[in-house]
Every structure is written in C-alpha cells, then in structure tokens.
Amino acid sequence: MSVRRRWWWIRHAPVAAPYRGRINGQLDVPADLGDTVALAGIAWQLPSGALWLTSNLARAADTAAALHPPKRPIVEPSFAEQHFGDWQELSWDDIGSTEAEAFWQDPVENIPPGGESFAAMAARVRAAIRKWDVQADQVNDIIVVAHAGPIRAAASFAQNMPLADALALDIAPLSLTRFNG
C-alpha cells in the first residue's frame, strides 16, 4: 500500500545577534528563539504522529526543540545549509564586487571559494528526501527543520521547478512550507 506523504519544512528561527547580516552557511551559529508566539503558531499547525528531522546545525536543532516534538528529532546532516566556504562569516558587502558579480552570473552552479554550489547542495537534499521516503515508508508526515537553501531545493523537486527559479523563493525565518509527495 502506498502512503500519501506530506513534507512539512520549517526554516529555523532567525540567527542570533551578532550573526545577523552575515553569510552563515554551515557555521554552527545559535538561533534567537525569543519569538514564542511565532513558534507556537507553527507548532499548532503540525500533525501528530509525524517523523521529525533536523539538520545538524544548532540553529535548526534548537528551533526543532522549541517546537516541542513528541520525540527528539533525527539529525539529517544532508539538510544542512549550503557551504559558502571562505565567504562564511562575511557579509555580501565584504566580498569583492568582481568576485560577487562573477558568482551571481550563475548562482546555481558557481562555487564560493572553498564551498559548494547550490546545485551540489540541492543534490544532497534530493538524495536525503529519497532516502527518507523509503525509510519512513509507513509515515504520512515528515517534519523537517532546516535552512532556506535546502527548503528552496525541496521546493524545486516538489514543484518540478528549475533550481534557478527556486533561488528566488523567499523562505523567511520561522516559516512553514508544505509539499505533498
């Protein structure tokens, strides 16, 4: 029997100061969990009996814990944010204009120095989605607390959308996005 799967994607809470306005990528920076109203607003929408997953980064794991799942979420490192290499900890203004302009010519395939491309991150997210679709074969709902990049990648797969179009999606902190599988 085939399960009608729903994927619930939650972007972590905003990063705590002084990390705001920086390229955090795979840096393990904390979340600001002070917006308890927004957290409660998300929590009441979530289904019971779901499998909970989170990336390996603290801002996602801490946000998941603040949503009070019935069991501790399973850590899925493939749902980590894109690795921005040497650009992590910088602001976009800190990156040289020539280097930034070259990157934005093809932000899907271009790789920040020492990092990974959006396409590579999207491929690992897609592989993890497929893995969990198989491993959680009798679960109707999967809740993932992750980052904007992986949620954009998941949207591109669910909606059959080019990765370049997915980059334009606004995935705000503490937002909830749902796809049917």
Backbone hydrogen bonds in HBPLUS format (Angstrom, degrees):
<---DONOR---> <-ACCEPTOR-->    atom                        ^
c    i                          cat <-CA-CA->   ^        H-A-AA   ^      H-
h    n   atom  resd res      DA  || num        DHA   H-A  angle D-A-AA Bond
n    s   type  num  typ     dist DA aas  dist angle  dist       angle   num
A0181-GLY N   A0005-ARG O   2.58 MM 176  4.90 177.4  1.58 151.4 152.1     1
A0006-ARG N   A0140-ASN O   2.72 MM 134  6.14 149.7  1.81 157.6 168.3     2
A0142-ILE N   A0006-ARG O   2.89 MM 136  6.34 155.5  1.95 161.5 169.1     3
A0007-TRP N   A0179-PHE O   2.75 MM 172  5.20 169.1  1.76 163.9 167.4     4
A0179-PHE N   A0007-TRP O   2.90 MM 172  5.20 157.8  1.95 149.3 156.8     5
A0008-TRP N   A0142-ILE O   2.74 MM 134  6.03 167.9  1.76 160.1 163.0     6
A0144-VAL N   A0008-TRP O   2.71 MM 136  6.08 164.2  1.73 168.1 172.0     7
A0009-TRP N   A0177-THR O   2.71 MM 168  5.04 177.3  1.71 166.1 165.4     8
A0177-THR N   A0009-TRP O   2.80 MM 168  5.04 159.8  1.84 150.8 157.5     9
A0010-ILE N   A0144-VAL O   2.79 MM 134  6.12 162.7  1.82 166.2 169.9    10
A0146-ALA N   A0010-ILE O   2.89 MM 136  6.24 155.7  1.95 161.1 169.2    11
A0011-ARG N   A0175-SER O   3.08 MM 164  5.59 156.3  2.14 150.5 157.9    12
A0174-LEU N   A0011-ARG O   3.09 MM 163  5.16 138.6  2.27 116.6 125.2    13
A0012-HIS N   A0146-ALA O   3.05 MM 134  5.93 153.2  2.13 163.9 159.4    14
A0174-LEU N   A0012-HIS O   3.18 MM 162  5.53 144.1  2.32 117.7 122.6    15
A0032-ASP N   A0014-PRO O   2.69 MM  18  5.59 166.2  1.71 171.0 170.0    16
A0016-ALA N   A0030-PRO O   2.92 MM  14  5.74 166.7  1.94 140.5 139.9    17
A0019-TYR N   A0016-ALA O   2.88 MM   3  5.86 148.6  1.97 137.2 141.3    18
A0022-ARG N   A0019-TYR O   3.31 MM   3  5.67 143.2  2.45 133.3 131.2    19
A0023-ILE N   A0090-LEU O   2.65 MM  67  5.58 149.8  1.74 161.4 169.1    20
A0089-GLU N   A0023-ILE O   2.79 MM  66  5.37 157.7  1.84 150.4 154.7    21
A0027-LEU N   A0024-ASN O   2.72 MM   3  5.31 166.5  1.73 154.3 156.2    22
A0036-THR N   A0034-GLY O   2.95 MM   2  5.64 130.5  2.20 106.9  92.3    23
A0039-LEU N   A0035-ASP O   3.11 MM   4  6.44 162.0  2.14 151.3 156.8    24
A0040-ALA N   A0036-THR O   2.93 MM   4  6.02 159.5  1.97 141.6 147.1    25
A0041-GLY N   A0037-VAL O   2.87 MM   4  6.07 150.4  1.96 144.8 153.8    26
A0042-ILE N   A0038-ALA O   3.04 MM   4  6.34 144.9  2.17 146.9 154.7    27
A0043-ALA N   A0039-LEU O   2.93 MM   4  6.13 170.0  1.94 153.1 156.3    28
A0044-TRP N   A0040-ALA O   3.12 MM   4  6.24 161.0  2.16 153.0 154.7    29
A0045-GLN N   A0042-ILE O   2.97 MM   3  5.47 144.1  2.10 113.9 124.4    30
A0046-LEU N   A0043-ALA O   3.23 MM   3  5.48 153.0  2.31 107.2 114.7    31
A0051-LEU N   A0141-ASP O   3.00 MM  90  6.40 160.5  2.04 153.2 152.9    32
A0143-ILE N   A0051-LEU O   2.80 MM  92  6.09 164.3  1.82 162.6 168.1    33
A0074-ILE N   A0052-TRP O   2.94 MM  22  6.25 166.7  1.96 145.7 141.5    34
A0053-LEU N   A0143-ILE O   2.74 MM  90  6.07 158.1  1.78 165.9 172.6    35
A0145-VAL N   A0053-LEU O   2.99 MM  92  6.44 153.4  2.06 143.1 149.5    36
A0054-THR N   A0074-ILE O   2.93 MM  20  6.24 143.8  2.06 156.1 157.1    37
A0076-GLU N   A0054-THR O   2.70 MM  22  5.82 169.7  1.71 165.4 168.2    38
A0055-SER N   A0145-VAL O   3.20 MM  90  6.73 146.1  2.32 168.6 169.1    39
A0060-ALA N   A0057-LEU O   3.06 MM   3  5.72 135.2  2.27 117.9 128.2    40
A0061-ALA N   A0057-LEU O   3.07 MM   4  6.30 170.3  2.08 155.1 158.1    41
A0062-ASP N   A0058-ALA O   2.73 MM   4  5.66 167.4  1.75 156.0 159.3    42
A0063-THR N   A0059-ARG O   3.35 MM   4  6.14 146.6  2.47 120.2 128.7    43
A0064-ALA N   A0060-ALA O   2.89 MM   4  6.15 160.2  1.93 152.5 158.0    44
A0065-ALA N   A0061-ALA O   2.99 MM   4  6.26 159.8  2.03 146.6 151.7    45
A0066-ALA N   A0062-ASP O   3.00 MM   4  6.21 148.8  2.10 141.6 149.9    46
A0067-LEU N   A0064-ALA O   3.03 MM   3  5.23 146.1  2.15 103.4 113.8    47
A0068-HIS N   A0065-ALA O   3.06 MM   3  5.34 161.8  2.10 111.0 115.6    48
A0079-PHE N   A0076-GLU O   2.99 MM   3  5.85 168.7  2.01 127.7 131.5    49
A0080-ALA N   A0077-PRO O   3.06 MM   3  5.53 152.2  2.14 121.5 121.1    50
A0116-GLU N   A0083-HIS O   2.85 MM  33  5.39 155.6  1.91 156.8 149.4    51
A0087-TRP N   A0084-PHE O   2.98 MM   3  5.46 151.5  2.06 143.8 140.8    52
A0088-GLN N   A0085-GLY O   3.14 MM   3  5.82 165.8  2.16 119.9 124.1    53
A0086-ASP N   A0113-PRO O   2.72 MM  27  5.59 169.5  1.73 171.0 174.5    54
A0090-LEU N   A0087-TRP O   3.03 MM   3  5.50 159.1  2.07 134.6 138.4    55
A0094-ASP N   A0091-SER O   2.95 MM   3  5.16 139.2  2.12 103.1 114.7    56
A0095-ILE N   A0092-TRP O   3.32 MM   3  5.50 148.3  2.42 101.6 110.0    57
A0100-ALA N   A0096-GLY O   2.89 MM   4  6.10 166.1  1.91 162.0 166.4    58
A0101-GLU N   A0097-SER O   2.86 MM   4  5.90 162.1  1.89 146.4 151.7    59
A0102-ALA N   A0098-THR O   3.02 MM   4  6.19 157.3  2.08 144.8 150.8    60
A0103-PHE N   A0099-GLU O   3.04 MM   4  6.28 156.4  2.09 145.9 152.4    61
A0104-TRP N   A0100-ALA O   3.00 MM   4  6.26 162.8  2.03 155.4 158.9    62
A0105-GLN N   A0102-ALA O   3.26 MM   3  5.37 154.5  2.32 101.6 109.2    63
A0106-ASP N   A0103-PHE O   3.26 MM   3  6.10 154.8  2.32 122.0 125.8    64
A0110-ASN N   A0106-ASP O   2.86 MM   4  5.72 163.5  1.89 171.4 177.1    65
A0119-ALA N   A0108-VAL O   2.90 MM  11  5.37 154.2  1.97 157.2 148.6    66
A0115-GLY N   A0112-PRO O   2.83 MM   3  5.10 156.8  1.88 144.6 139.6    67
A0121-MET N   A0117-SER O   3.07 MM   4  6.39 163.1  2.10 149.2 153.4    68
A0122-ALA N   A0118-PHE O   2.79 MM   4  5.99 159.9  1.83 151.4 157.7    69
A0123-ALA N   A0119-ALA O   2.94 MM   4  6.15 147.6  2.04 142.8 151.2    70
A0124-ARG N   A0120-ALA O   3.16 MM   4  6.51 153.9  2.23 148.0 153.7    71
A0125-VAL N   A0121-MET O   3.00 MM   4  6.30 152.0  2.08 149.5 158.0    72
A0126-ARG N   A0122-ALA O   2.87 MM   4  6.08 164.1  1.90 151.5 155.7    73
A0127-ALA N   A0123-ALA O   3.01 MM   4  6.20 160.2  2.05 144.9 150.1    74
A0128-ALA N   A0124-ARG O   3.04 MM   4  6.21 153.0  2.12 140.0 147.0    75
A0129-ILE N   A0125-VAL O   2.90 MM   4  6.19 155.5  1.96 153.8 160.8    76
A0130-ARG N   A0126-ARG O   3.01 MM   4  6.28 165.1  2.03 153.5 156.9    77
A0131-LYS N   A0127-ALA O   2.91 MM   4  6.13 155.4  1.97 144.1 151.7    78
A0132-TRP N   A0128-ALA O   2.92 MM   4  6.15 167.2  1.94 154.2 156.1    79
A0133-ASP N   A0129-ILE O   2.87 MM   4  6.05 144.6  2.00 146.7 157.4    80
A0134-VAL N   A0130-ARG O   3.18 MM   4  6.45 143.8  2.32 143.7 151.5    81
A0134-VAL N   A0131-LYS O   3.14 MM   3  5.36 128.7  2.41  98.7 111.3    82
A0135-GLN N   A0131-LYS O   2.86 MM   4  6.14 172.5  1.86 156.9 159.0    83
A0136-ALA N   A0132-TRP O   2.93 MM   4  5.52 153.4  2.00 135.9 142.1    84
A0139-VAL N   A0136-ALA O   3.05 MM   3  5.38 169.2  2.06 121.3 123.3    85
A0151-ILE N   A0147-HIS O   3.12 MM   4  6.27 155.8  2.18 153.0 160.5    86
A0152-ARG N   A0148-ALA O   2.87 MM   4  6.08 155.7  1.92 154.0 160.7    87
A0153-ALA N   A0149-GLY O   2.93 MM   4  6.24 158.0  1.97 153.4 160.1    88
A0154-ALA N   A0150-PRO O   2.85 MM   4  6.09 158.8  1.90 145.9 151.4    89
A0155-ALA N   A0151-ILE O   2.91 MM   4  6.13 153.1  1.98 145.8 153.2    90
A0156-SER N   A0152-ARG O   2.97 MM   4  6.28 151.1  2.06 147.0 154.6    91
A0157-PHE N   A0153-ALA O   3.16 MM   4  6.51 151.2  2.24 148.9 155.9    92
A0158-ALA N   A0154-ALA O   2.90 MM   4  6.10 170.7  1.91 155.6 158.4    93
A0159-GLN N   A0155-ALA O   2.87 MM   4  5.79 155.0  1.94 148.3 154.3    94
A0161-MET N   A0156-SER O   2.82 MM   5  4.42 152.0  1.90 130.8 138.5    95
A0160-ASN N   A0157-PHE O   3.39 MM   3  5.11 158.2  2.44  95.6 101.9    96
A0165-ASP N   A0162-PRO O   2.98 MM   3  5.37 126.1  2.28 106.9 120.2    97
A0166-ALA N   A0162-PRO O   3.11 MM   4  6.51 151.1  2.20 149.3 158.2    98
A0167-LEU N   A0163-LEU O   3.15 MM   4  6.46 140.3  2.31 147.7 156.8    99
A0168-ALA N   A0165-ASP O   3.09 MM   3  5.57 151.4  2.17 109.9 118.0   100
A0169-LEU N   A0166-ALA O   3.04 MM   3  5.43 163.3  2.07 113.9 119.3   101
